[in-house]
């Protein structure tokens, strides 16, 4: 209804050119302003590394490098509104904010906006009558970003390469974590305290939460399941309002993706698969941003498709595309006495009554750990994450306040998976990752004072050192099966063959792996023989 796409592209090309270099226009002016540099210097010293669409034909990402400093920046290149279009935008924005109804239960904010927009535009036809079809499409794009989307950062939220977006205050450019270029600055900033505070207020309300001087910290889930953390005004930080958004991935990484990304090896994946198959529990440890939740989701993806899972979190980050899964989220209390609070402790305690095969805890750090270990003692499988540098530190945290796990039941958490950002041993060019997420160490918990490392990543050799011949958990599996350990090793080798087959056939999606696992568990011998015959 909004006209010819070719004309939009022509209009866009008039406002900017991408090759061979940056021309003076909206994006270069934003960059010059953000970096406090003359436009001429940026034109002379800027190299374009990448240019790809975000919301075409209206917004694109430019990844550029300063030739002198070698610094990489991320530029949102949007087709601008002219003065007439800005005037119409402001009028329509007021009308839409007054007339838009809340989304229905099954609608996203974007879907609701697009459904209601034609009717509202028809009633406000006099406002848009002097706009071209192209101009109306441009205005509609900005209205959707502002009202139903995420405002000035909406293009960033559309970029699947971006994991985190961070703002450190007024007049400070936003930084983001890019899967290819890691930490890089953008050309986006908030110019006034009022603009930033209003932006945060709107985001927090989208998440169904409240923020104020009395309650200046927020941890919430945005539409689309993105995680939002906020410091509001200068109550807890002298630099004023700041925020971090951790983006949610609709197509979650699977264990095959982690192998293809070199986060783990086929050997490590086959080992973890055998543990999961035998309901042996694991805790995933690492620093913030190391990839603990990504690893948790991937490992949970190889749980038997018919087994029941209950996940327990403070903020929704576990993403399991399966039917037999109950997701539970802790709830903050109301008022000074926090009445009505539902803690992780209460959720785990009540989860056991729902007869799950597995309990997954997004992150353990308090008394909820004790209830989780009690559940493990009664035969439930467990997966969780925790902030810790290594297995010894993890055990010390578990056995000390506020978790207070008795050392005698520490081995119920059978395996510790350490995930880290491993730095490259040599300098690399921009465009290649300087570090990679790695399953850096896989450790078996023999007792509270005894750890056996079965896999250790050697960063110099760029390979794992393994010691499966002395595996404590393989011994436990052999005991459970009433078979020799050699038989377990044979099954381990078969799992490696199966995973190699999944890689070769590019069966990497969550649903694809679940379908295959269903077939494999129903008749493993037949499925394995079919794999061998197909080669």
C-alpha positions, 0 to 999 in steps of 0.5 A, a space after each residue: 500500500 505504500 508504493 514502489 520499492 524501487 523508488 524507495 531505493 532510488 531515494 535512499 541512494 540519493 541520500 548516501 553512497 557506500 562505495 568506494 568510501 563514505 560521502 558526506 551525508 547523514 551517517 558520516 555527519 553522525 559519525 563525525 559528531 560522535 567521534 568529535 572529528 572533522 568530516 574531511 578526516 573521516 573521509 580520508 582515513 576511513 575504510 569500509 570493512 562491511 556493509 549489510 542490511 538491517 531493515 532494508 531499504 531504510 537502514 544498513 550497518 556500516 562497519 568501518 576502520 580508522 586507517 591510522 588508529 586501526 579502531 573499528 566502529 559500527 555505523 547505523 546508516 538510515 535514510 533520513 526524513 526531510 522537513 515535511 516528513 518530520 512534521 508528518 511523523 510528529 503529528 502521526 506519532 501523537 495520534 498513534 500513541 493516543 489511539 493504538 490499542 494493546 496487542 492481543 494475547 498472541 500478537 507481538 507489538 510489531 504485529 499489533 502496530 501493523 494490523 492497526 496502522 492502516 485503519 488509523 492512517 485512513 482516519 488521519 488521511 488529511 495529514 499524509 495527503 501531501 506525502 509521496 508514497 516513498 515519504 509515507 513509507 519512510 515515515 511509517 518505518 520511523 513510527 514503527 521503530 519509535 512506537 512498536 520497536 526500540 526507538 533509536 536502537 531499533 536497527 541494532 536490535 535487528 542485527 543478528 550479529 549483535 549480542 549486547 548493547 550498552 549505554 554508559 550515560 549521556 553524550 557517550 556513544 553506545 558500545 556493542 558486542 559484535 560476534 565478528 568484531 567483538 567490542 566496538 563503538 557505534 555512532 548512536 548516543 543520547 544527547 540529553 538526560 531527559 532523552 535518555 531517561 525517557 527512553 529508559 522509562 519507555 523500555 522498562 514499561 515495555 517490560 512490564 516493570 517500574 523504575 524510579 528514584 526509589 527503585 533505580 535498578 531494573 532487571 527485566 525481559 523486553 518483548 522478544 525475550 531480550 534481557 534489560 538491565 538498568 541503572 536509573 539517574 544518579 542514584 547508584 552511578 554518578 554518571 547518570 542513567 545507563 543500560 545494557 541489553 542482552 539480545 535473545 536469539 530466536 534460533 538458539 545455538 545447538 551443540 552442532 553450532 558450537 562444534 562448527 563455531 569451534 566452541 567445543 570438539 566432536 569428542 567433547 560433544 559426544 562425552 557430554 551427550 553420554 552424560 546427558 543420556 544417563 541423567 548425569 548433572 552438569 554445572 556450567 561456569 564462567 565469567 559474564 558474557 563467556 557464553 554460559 547460557 548459550 552452552 546451557 541451551 545447547 546442552 539442554 537441546 540433546 536431552 531426550 525429546 520426550 523427557 519433561 524439563 522445568 526451567 527456573 530463572 530470575 529473567 527468561 534466558 533459557 530457550 528450549 524449542 520443545 513441547 514438554 517444557 515448563 518455563 518458570 520465572 521468579 517474581 519480585 515482591 510488592 511494597 516495602 515488605 516484598 509481599 507476594 515474592 516468589 523466589 528461585 528457592 520456592 520455584 525449585 521446591 515446587 518444581 519437584 512436585 511436577 515430576 520433571 525429569 530435568 530441572 534447569 536453573 538459569 543461575 545459582 547463587 543463593 539458597 536455591 542451590 540447596 534445594 536443587 541439590 536435594 532434587 538431584 539426590 532424588 534422581 532428577 537430572 540437573 543443569 545450571 550455570 554459576 559465575 566461577 573461574 574454575 571447578 575448585 572455585 565453583 565448589 568453594 562457592 557451593 559449600 560456603 554461604 549463602 549456598 551452604 551445600 554439604 560437601 558430602 553431596 557435592 558429587 551429585 553435580 557430576 560435571 563442571 564445564 568451564 566456558 571462557 573467552 580464549 584469546 588468540 595466541 597471535 595477532 589477527 587482522 580485523 574481521 577475524 575474531 581475536 578471541 573465541 568462546 571455548 569449553 576450556 575445561 571439562 571436569 568430573 566431580 569425584 568428591 568435594 576435594 577431588 576433581 578429574 579433568 577429562 578435557 583441557 583446551 591447549 591454546 598453543 597446540 589448539 587442541 584438547 588434551 583428554 584423559 577419558 581412560 581414567 574417567 570417573 563418570 564413565 565408570 559410574 555409567 558402566 556400573 549403571 549399565 552393569 557392563 565393562 567400561 570398554 563398552 561405554 567407550 564403544 558407545 562414546 565412539 558411536 556417539 562421535 560417529 553420529 555427531 559427525 553425521 549430523 555435521 555432514 548432513 547439516 542437521 543443526 537446527 533445534 527441531 532438526 536435532 530433536 527429530 533425529 534424537 527421537 528416532 535415535 532413542 527409539 531404535 539406536 542400533 538401526 539408526 546407527 547402522 543406517 548412518 554407517 551405510 550412508 557413508 
